[in-house]
Amino acid sequence: MSKAEGQRGSLIVMSGPSGVGKGTVCRTAMAQNSNLKLSVSATTRAPRSGEKDGVNYFFLDQTTFEERISEDAFLEYARVHDHYYGTPKAYVEQLLNQGTDVILEIDVQGALQIKESLGYGVYIFIAPPSLEELKQRLIGRQSESPEQVVLRLANALKELSLADQYDYIVTNDDLEKATRQFLHIIDAQHCLAKTQWPRIKQMIEGVDDEQ
């Protein structure tokens, strides 16, 4: 579904356990819908080889990041392994006001923090078909030790226990199906009465002005 001209974009907050395929669903969805954009986070960690400021992350020093925290400049933020990570509020708002649908791929803690503070957005949890399948995916990507796999599965249980706090749960048992469901949810968001009402109201007021 194409949005009406001037319509504000939708904020899509996506979470799910490590290894569930969130990034793959995002990339596949964006390849099929040019109006989707993945939000860029800010961080205090140093850029890795090939990473570019404003593309992979907004790279900030710790003093600047903490100043932004005091200015309430983040939708959410967290400190992980001695580094800050956060979602810049002004950057996301700029994209939404341009009509872009913005995906925030963040952990459950950050997603629920945003849900409580903002009061808008569509919240989608990407779930595995089973814990055994998730385990096999983690083992198959060969980027974690056996101990790390056990830790990630334990974290997955905690995250799955909070999936009912989301608006939608998409099970990624088939990439094409999961992507299709993900895109359908975004289309449905554009059809919500509260989303379309400003345009309808403007249409009505335009008739009243002519009379």
Short mmCIF file of the C-alpha atoms (twelve columns), coordinates in Angstrom:
data_MODEL
# 
_entry.id   MODEL 
# 
loop_
_atom_site.group_PDB 
_atom_site.id 
_atom_site.type_symbol 
_atom_site.label_atom_id 
_atom_site.label_alt_id 
_atom_site.label_comp_id 
_atom_site.label_asym_id 
_atom_site.label_seq_id 
_atom_site.Cartn_x 
_atom_site.Cartn_y 
_atom_site.Cartn_z 
_atom_site.pdbx_PDB_model_num 
ATOM 1   C CA . MET A 1   0.000   0.000   0.000  1 
ATOM 2   C CA . SER A 2   1.343   3.440   -0.902 1 
ATOM 3   C CA . LYS A 3   0.956   6.175   1.685  1 
ATOM 4   C CA . ALA A 4   -0.809  9.433   0.956  1 
ATOM 5   C CA . GLU A 5   1.434   12.396  0.246  1 
ATOM 6   C CA . GLY A 6   2.480   14.125  3.438  1 
ATOM 7   C CA . GLN A 7   1.503   11.184  5.651  1 
ATOM 8   C CA . ARG A 8   3.837   10.589  8.580  1 
ATOM 9   C CA . GLY A 9   5.840   7.373   8.517  1 
ATOM 10  C CA . SER A 10  5.335   4.508   10.940 1 
ATOM 11  C CA . LEU A 11  7.754   3.559   13.708 1 
ATOM 12  C CA . ILE A 12  8.347   -0.205  13.642 1 
ATOM 13  C CA . VAL A 13  10.076  -1.603  16.721 1 
ATOM 14  C CA . MET A 14  11.429  -5.109  16.161 1 
ATOM 15  C CA . SER A 15  12.919  -7.490  18.722 1 
ATOM 16  C CA . GLY A 16  13.668  -11.180 19.038 1 
ATOM 17  C CA . PRO A 17  16.278  -13.615 20.344 1 
ATOM 18  C CA . SER A 18  19.805  -13.689 18.970 1 
ATOM 19  C CA . GLY A 19  19.920  -16.025 15.966 1 
ATOM 20  C CA . VAL A 20  16.216  -15.757 15.140 1 
ATOM 21  C CA . GLY A 21  16.908  -13.919 11.864 1 
ATOM 22  C CA . LYS A 22  15.798  -10.363 12.652 1 
ATOM 23  C CA . GLY A 23  18.463  -8.815  10.444 1 
ATOM 24  C CA . THR A 24  17.644  -11.107 7.529  1 
ATOM 25  C CA . VAL A 25  13.928  -10.288 7.767  1 
ATOM 26  C CA . CYS A 26  14.806  -6.559  7.877  1 
ATOM 27  C CA . ARG A 27  17.070  -6.708  4.838  1 
ATOM 28  C CA . THR A 28  14.597  -8.787  2.842  1 
ATOM 29  C CA . ALA A 29  11.707  -6.462  3.739  1 
ATOM 30  C CA . MET A 30  13.694  -3.333  2.827  1 
ATOM 31  C CA . ALA A 31  14.623  -4.880  -0.528 1 
ATOM 32  C CA . GLN A 32  10.893  -5.223  -1.250 1 
ATOM 33  C CA . ASN A 33  9.757   -1.876  0.189  1 
ATOM 34  C CA . SER A 34  11.899  1.176   -0.641 1 
ATOM 35  C CA . ASN A 35  10.096  3.301   1.967  1 
ATOM 36  C CA . LEU A 36  11.514  1.206   4.832  1 
ATOM 37  C CA . LYS A 37  14.707  2.372   6.534  1 
ATOM 38  C CA . LEU A 38  16.657  0.821   9.387  1 
ATOM 39  C CA . SER A 39  17.422  3.377   12.086 1 
ATOM 40  C CA . VAL A 40  21.062  4.203   12.818 1 
ATOM 41  C CA . SER A 41  22.075  3.961   16.487 1 
ATOM 42  C CA . ALA A 42  24.618  6.058   18.344 1 
ATOM 43  C CA . THR A 43  27.478  4.422   20.236 1 
ATOM 44  C CA . THR A 44  30.608  5.291   22.171 1 
ATOM 45  C CA . ARG A 45  32.588  2.307   20.888 1 
ATOM 46  C CA . ALA A 46  35.265  2.890   18.280 1 
ATOM 47  C CA . PRO A 47  34.439  2.284   14.601 1 
ATOM 48  C CA . ARG A 48  35.410  -1.130  13.276 1 
ATOM 49  C CA . SER A 49  37.154  -1.606  9.957  1 
ATOM 50  C CA . GLY A 50  34.923  -0.408  7.130  1 
ATOM 51  C CA . GLU A 51  32.300  1.210   9.362  1 
ATOM 52  C CA . LYS A 52  31.220  4.750   8.509  1 
ATOM 53  C CA . ASP A 53  29.825  7.442   10.787 1 
ATOM 54  C CA . GLY A 54  26.141  8.058   10.069 1 
ATOM 55  C CA . VAL A 55  25.834  4.816   8.102  1 
ATOM 56  C CA . ASN A 56  26.620  2.006   10.538 1 
ATOM 57  C CA . TYR A 57  26.479  4.114   13.705 1 
ATOM 58  C CA . PHE A 58  26.734  7.683   14.901 1 
ATOM 59  C CA . PHE A 59  30.068  7.478   16.721 1 
ATOM 60  C CA . LEU A 60  30.188  9.731   19.806 1 
ATOM 61  C CA . ASP A 61  32.657  10.126  22.644 1 
ATOM 62  C CA . GLN A 62  31.411  9.299   26.135 1 
ATOM 63  C CA . THR A 63  31.131  12.932  27.268 1 
ATOM 64  C CA . THR A 64  28.970  13.849  24.277 1 
ATOM 65  C CA . PHE A 65  26.798  10.763  24.705 1 
ATOM 66  C CA . GLU A 66  26.187  11.520  28.380 1 
ATOM 67  C CA . GLU A 67  25.344  15.130  27.508 1 
ATOM 68  C CA . ARG A 68  22.757  13.809  25.036 1 
ATOM 69  C CA . ILE A 69  21.328  11.594  27.777 1 
ATOM 70  C CA . SER A 70  20.877  14.641  30.035 1 
ATOM 71  C CA . GLU A 71  19.170  16.440  27.137 1 
ATOM 72  C CA . ASP A 72  16.702  13.532  26.685 1 
ATOM 73  C CA . ALA A 73  18.011  13.098  23.133 1 
ATOM 74  C CA . PHE A 74  17.542  9.302   22.963 1 
ATOM 75  C CA . LEU A 75  14.406  7.244   22.541 1 
ATOM 76  C CA . GLU A 76  16.243  4.558   24.503 1 
ATOM 77  C CA . TYR A 77  19.798  3.827   25.515 1 
ATOM 78  C CA . ALA A 78  21.814  1.212   27.370 1 
ATOM 79  C CA . ARG A 79  25.363  0.598   28.523 1 
ATOM 80  C CA . VAL A 80  26.736  -2.694  27.196 1 
ATOM 81  C CA . HIS A 81  30.281  -3.947  27.841 1 
ATOM 82  C CA . ASP A 82  31.522  -0.474  28.889 1 
ATOM 83  C CA . HIS A 83  30.021  1.264   25.855 1 
ATOM 84  C CA . TYR A 84  26.808  3.231   25.405 1 
ATOM 85  C CA . TYR A 85  24.305  2.459   22.651 1 
ATOM 86  C CA . GLY A 86  21.211  4.533   21.956 1 
ATOM 87  C CA . THR A 87  18.568  5.527   19.426 1 
ATOM 88  C CA . PRO A 88  18.752  9.269   18.547 1 
ATOM 89  C CA . LYS A 89  15.310  10.821  18.911 1 
ATOM 90  C CA . ALA A 90  15.784  13.717  16.444 1 
ATOM 91  C CA . TYR A 91  17.102  11.417  13.700 1 
ATOM 92  C CA . VAL A 92  14.103  9.084   13.950 1 
ATOM 93  C CA . GLU A 93  11.622  11.962  14.116 1 
ATOM 94  C CA . GLN A 94  13.141  13.541  10.999 1 
ATOM 95  C CA . LEU A 95  12.683  10.328  9.015  1 
ATOM 96  C CA . LEU A 96  9.123   9.806   10.278 1 
ATOM 97  C CA . ASN A 97  8.161   13.377  9.361  1 
ATOM 98  C CA . GLN A 98  9.521   12.769  5.861  1 
ATOM 99  C CA . GLY A 99  7.074   9.873   5.516  1 
ATOM 100 C CA . THR A 100 9.695   7.137   5.924  1 
ATOM 101 C CA . ASP A 101 8.795   3.972   7.821  1 
ATOM 102 C CA . VAL A 102 11.586  3.491   10.370 1 
ATOM 103 C CA . ILE A 103 12.629  0.109   11.775 1 
ATOM 104 C CA . LEU A 104 14.283  -0.016  15.179 1 
ATOM 105 C CA . GLU A 105 15.936  -3.412  15.599 1 
ATOM 106 C CA . ILE A 106 16.605  -3.376  19.344 1 
ATOM 107 C CA . ASP A 107 16.519  -5.652  22.369 1 
ATOM 108 C CA . VAL A 108 13.409  -6.278  24.440 1 
ATOM 109 C CA . GLN A 109 14.484  -3.945  27.243 1 
ATOM 110 C CA . GLY A 110 14.926  -1.037  24.841 1 
ATOM 111 C CA . ALA A 111 11.709  -1.798  22.969 1 
ATOM 112 C CA . LEU A 112 9.574   -1.823  26.109 1 
ATOM 113 C CA . GLN A 113 11.309  1.346   27.282 1 
ATOM 114 C CA . ILE A 114 10.267  3.069   24.051 1 
ATOM 115 C CA . LYS A 115 6.731   1.672   24.217 1 
ATOM 116 C CA . GLU A 116 6.254   3.085   27.704 1 
ATOM 117 C CA . SER A 117 7.751   6.498   26.946 1 
ATOM 118 C CA . LEU A 118 6.355   7.149   23.445 1 
ATOM 119 C CA . GLY A 119 2.911   5.631   23.401 1 
ATOM 120 C CA . TYR A 120 2.977   5.049   19.638 1 
ATOM 121 C CA . GLY A 121 4.587   2.725   17.122 1 
ATOM 122 C CA . VAL A 122 4.013   -0.878  16.088 1 
ATOM 123 C CA . TYR A 123 5.884   -3.491  18.085 1 
ATOM 124 C CA . ILE A 124 6.813   -6.762  16.356 1 
ATOM 125 C CA . PHE A 125 8.477   -9.731  18.036 1 
ATOM 126 C CA . ILE A 126 10.304  -12.182 15.762 1 
ATOM 127 C CA . ALA A 127 10.099  -15.667 17.277 1 
ATOM 128 C CA . PRO A 128 11.786  -18.953 16.374 1 
ATOM 129 C CA . PRO A 129 9.632   -21.967 15.466 1 
ATOM 130 C CA . SER A 130 11.191  -23.809 18.447 1 
ATOM 131 C CA . LEU A 131 14.062  -23.506 20.895 1 
ATOM 132 C CA . GLU A 132 15.739  -26.498 19.257 1 
ATOM 133 C CA . GLU A 133 15.650  -24.747 15.880 1 
ATOM 134 C CA . LEU A 134 17.064  -21.589 17.468 1 
ATOM 135 C CA . LYS A 135 19.866  -23.660 19.011 1 
ATOM 136 C CA . GLN A 136 20.716  -25.181 15.625 1 
ATOM 137 C CA . ARG A 137 20.794  -21.733 13.988 1 
ATOM 138 C CA . LEU A 138 23.155  -20.421 16.670 1 
ATOM 139 C CA . ILE A 139 25.431  -23.439 16.273 1 
ATOM 140 C CA . GLY A 140 25.231  -23.224 12.484 1 
ATOM 141 C CA . ARG A 141 26.500  -19.666 12.227 1 
ATOM 142 C CA . GLN A 142 29.689  -20.751 14.061 1 
ATOM 143 C CA . SER A 143 30.263  -17.384 15.714 1 
ATOM 144 C CA . GLU A 144 29.651  -18.447 19.331 1 
ATOM 145 C CA . SER A 145 31.348  -20.937 21.628 1 
ATOM 146 C CA . PRO A 146 29.235  -23.721 23.194 1 
ATOM 147 C CA . GLU A 147 29.119  -21.675 26.404 1 
ATOM 148 C CA . GLN A 148 27.891  -18.607 24.508 1 
ATOM 149 C CA . VAL A 149 25.191  -20.676 22.798 1 
ATOM 150 C CA . VAL A 150 23.924  -21.806 26.220 1 
ATOM 151 C CA . LEU A 151 23.911  -18.182 27.430 1 
ATOM 152 C CA . ARG A 152 22.058  -16.946 24.348 1 
ATOM 153 C CA . LEU A 153 19.431  -19.670 24.731 1 
ATOM 154 C CA . ALA A 154 18.936  -18.677 28.375 1 
ATOM 155 C CA . ASN A 155 18.506  -15.058 27.278 1 
ATOM 156 C CA . ALA A 156 16.080  -16.203 24.570 1 
ATOM 157 C CA . LEU A 157 13.829  -17.746 27.217 1 
ATOM 158 C CA . LYS A 158 13.703  -14.426 29.089 1 
ATOM 159 C CA . GLU A 159 12.940  -12.520 25.879 1 
ATOM 160 C CA . LEU A 160 10.248  -14.984 24.795 1 
ATOM 161 C CA . SER A 161 8.539   -14.572 28.177 1 
ATOM 162 C CA . LEU A 162 7.954   -10.889 27.294 1 
ATOM 163 C CA . ALA A 163 6.696   -11.431 23.745 1 
ATOM 164 C CA . ASP A 164 3.104   -10.813 24.862 1 
ATOM 165 C CA . GLN A 165 4.035   -7.157  25.442 1 
ATOM 166 C CA . TYR A 166 4.303   -6.690  21.660 1 
ATOM 167 C CA . ASP A 167 1.520   -5.953  19.174 1 
ATOM 168 C CA . TYR A 168 2.473   -8.792  16.832 1 
ATOM 169 C CA . ILE A 169 4.489   -12.006 16.923 1 
ATOM 170 C CA . VAL A 170 5.956   -13.237 13.625 1 
ATOM 171 C CA . THR A 171 7.404   -16.741 13.643 1 
ATOM 172 C CA . ASN A 172 10.421  -16.972 11.375 1 
ATOM 173 C CA . ASP A 173 10.068  -20.587 10.261 1 
ATOM 174 C CA . ASP A 174 10.215  -19.559 6.591  1 
ATOM 175 C CA . LEU A 175 11.943  -16.322 5.511  1 
ATOM 176 C CA . GLU A 176 9.578   -15.538 2.636  1 
ATOM 177 C CA . LYS A 177 6.509   -16.082 4.804  1 
ATOM 178 C CA . ALA A 178 7.922   -14.112 7.758  1 
ATOM 179 C CA . THR A 179 8.888   -11.200 5.505  1 
ATOM 180 C CA . ARG A 180 5.451   -11.182 3.885  1 
ATOM 181 C CA . GLN A 181 3.761   -11.078 7.300  1 
ATOM 182 C CA . PHE A 182 6.111   -8.324  8.453  1 
ATOM 183 C CA . LEU A 183 5.265   -6.171  5.408  1 
ATOM 184 C CA . HIS A 184 1.527   -6.859  5.775  1 
ATOM 185 C CA . ILE A 185 1.644   -5.588  9.367  1 
ATOM 186 C CA . ILE A 186 3.229   -2.343  8.178  1 
ATOM 187 C CA . ASP A 187 0.579   -1.970  5.455  1 
ATOM 188 C CA . ALA A 188 -2.149  -2.536  8.045  1 
ATOM 189 C CA . GLN A 189 -0.601  0.171   10.233 1 
ATOM 190 C CA . HIS A 190 -1.058  2.659   7.389  1 
ATOM 191 C CA . CYS A 191 -4.765  1.748   7.214  1 
ATOM 192 C CA . LEU A 192 -5.509  2.355   10.882 1 
ATOM 193 C CA . ALA A 193 -8.229  4.943   11.378 1 
ATOM 194 C CA . LYS A 194 -5.983  7.017   13.641 1 
ATOM 195 C CA . THR A 195 -3.339  7.025   10.897 1 
ATOM 196 C CA . GLN A 196 -5.698  7.972   8.076  1 
ATOM 197 C CA . TRP A 197 -7.931  10.358  10.040 1 
ATOM 198 C CA . PRO A 198 -5.720  13.500  9.691  1 
ATOM 199 C CA . ARG A 199 -5.932  13.153  5.889  1 
ATOM 200 C CA . ILE A 200 -9.705  12.548  5.980  1 
ATOM 201 C CA . LYS A 201 -10.199 15.477  8.350  1 
ATOM 202 C CA . GLN A 202 -8.216  17.744  6.029  1 
ATOM 203 C CA . MET A 203 -10.373 16.583  3.119  1 
ATOM 204 C CA . ILE A 204 -13.583 17.445  5.004  1 
ATOM 205 C CA . GLU A 205 -12.281 20.810  6.156  1 
ATOM 206 C CA . GLY A 206 -11.296 21.613  2.568  1 
ATOM 207 C CA . VAL A 207 -14.932 21.176  1.479  1 
ATOM 208 C CA . ASP A 208 -16.172 23.342  4.360  1 
ATOM 209 C CA . ASP A 209 -13.694 26.089  3.380  1 
ATOM 210 C CA . GLU A 210 -14.929 26.057  -0.230 1 
ATOM 211 C CA . GLN A 211 -18.507 26.475  0.923  1 
# 
